Amino acid sequence: MKKLYLLLLFFLTFNCFSIDNYVYDYENNKINVFLAEKNSNELKLGLEFFLDENWKIYWKYPGDTGLPPNLKMKGENNNYNINIKWPFPEQLYEEEINLTSRVYYNYVVLPTSIVFKELLDSSIKKLEFLLDFQICKEICIPVSETFFIDLPTEDYVNHQNIEKLKLFEAKVPKDIKSSKNIKTGNIIIDNNILIVDFEKKNQGEKLKDSKNNLIFLNNNIGTTRFLKEEEDNSKIYYFLSFDNSTEPLKNKSEIFLKINQKYYYWLTSNDIIFKNTINFNILIIILFAFIGGFILNFMPCVLPVLGIKINSFVKELNLKNNRSIKLGSFSIVLGIISTFLFFGIAASMLRYLGKSVGWGMQFQSSNFIMFLILILILFILNLLGFFEIKLPRIFTFFNQTKKDDKNVNMYLKNYFTGILSTLLATPCTAPFVGTAVSVALTQNFLFSILIFLFMAIGKSMPYLIFIVYPQIINFFPKPGKWFVYLKYFFAFLLMLTILWLVNILLSKENNLNENWEKFESTKINEYLSNGNSVFVDITAEWCLSCAVNKKLVLDQRDIQELFTKREIKTLRADWTNRDDAILKFLKTHNKYGIPFNIFYTPDNPKGFIFSEILTKNQVKNAINIYMSPK
């Protein structure tokens, strides 16, 4: 009977207005604004939305995307306050695009009160308003409509409209203190799982329901997603997940709860309880750091150093001494690990001092590049036999023989080889490295150091194999005349590295061509509001992975033709030299290194982030998924 009454009420309300009363009418989506009550200094209105199937509007806290309705009175007079009451929304999670949205479907009324600071002048016959909102289906349409409300000369009440307001005011969350079933409990964060619990006022009462839902808001964490609900005799628990890996501060949280068709809110300043459970996610990040470090050995920016590494191996052939092989490999490992740990400690200190840091930023310093060029020149001259790098006397004071002196000299050279190979690896964000570094640069000191340590261990793996199994050196060919030519080849690789560094040193911002606009973050929202999609490429002259992406994918004719055909705006940012605006943009996406590519559409203004190494299929698939076909 109750359902029949609501259905009847719906059709009655739908038909009690003529088409002329609608302030918006598009594809069977109609919006009406009605006056329910007027007194000396207050108006009670209803923003009434009739939405066609699968169309939606957004709640006041829309989630990852969308804009909620906003009502303003036109004119210069601002002696009034507008208060919209928001019924509890539907909360949706779209797994394919990883977005949470909070919306209304079908039919909804937003009860609205306008309180004037002074008595309404009886001579005012009508008021002009501006209603801004976004209505969405496969596409989102921004709407801005002006309308008038005719004012009765006397106090006024429309009982039918009052009943409609009451129907939806019942769905507006009330203070949880008014609940007869539950009272506030705890807020717990266990890694990226948020747990909110409530104590039952009536022990043993069954409150769990498939229609229950909870919305959690805190400025210091990302949008949450409702996972599940559990209960025992004394409490009911709500589990949510969130993507932001930065721990929230101890500040106010806003919680909205739907439980057994009752609606509550809880404004809490309770301290959030953090658990230190080591879960699968942390182990995954550590694994990513290890794999990423290992892959760095084979990235384009590290290939020139391959000559130094192989040369170190081949020199061990003359020793035929397992102990020397182990110590030589250990010295390289020590150089790699100490450099990575230095990066981790330095980054943590700079963050503590409020400075911005990113992966590969040292290549924005001309002094650093000139230092590397000098070191590489010395390595080439040493490799070709022009001079021998010898230890200062202080390092050889305790050595009893020339053989000891020679060995220690070799170990120190290997140590600096490890340092140099790590320095030259930093311009590249290899697969997995981007994820690991992004987490490391947002975590506490110990976890950051742990991530850098495992990245160092991954990069050291070729040498760790020689430490564990030095006999593997027997599989290498014996030194001979070919070794002289091999040294020339290694020297040639190092010369190419120097030319690359000189090019970085002399380069200006020359990454733009006629197909790319210069990046400005404000352009993204500007183009999205005009209905365009946007592709952003962050690159630099010192990033060889970026050069590979541009050469093989982004600047290819078929990809550029696809961008043009789909009317996609392309923005390119050059990070060759220091640019805090670019670093700030990267940080908003929890990234601290490049290559970085992101694709925005009006329906997905949060953007889709690509992996560090691009393929044409990745770009084409993203465009097909996030854009409607033309």
Beta strands, then each sheet from edge to edge (+ up, - down):
strand 1: 22-26
strand 2: 29-38
strand 3: 42-50
strand 4: 56-63
strand 5: 70-73
strand 6: 80-84
strand 7: 90-94
strand 8: 99-105
strand 9: 107-116
strand 10: 126-136
strand 11: 140-150
strand 12: 156-157
strand 13: 174-175
strand 14: 182-190
strand 15: 193-200
strand 16: 213-217
strand 17: 224-231
strand 18: 235-242
strand 19: 253-259
strand 20: 262-268
strand 21: 273-275
strand 22: 517-518
strand 23: 533-539
strand 24: 568-574
strand 25: 596-601
strand 26: 604-609
sheet 1: 1+ 2- 3+ 9- 6+
sheet 2: 1+ 2- 12+
sheet 3: 4+ 8- 7+
sheet 4: 5+ 10- 11+
sheet 5: 13+ 20+ 19- 16+
sheet 6: 17+ 18- 15+ 14- 21-
sheet 7: 22+ 24+ 23+ 25- 26+
end
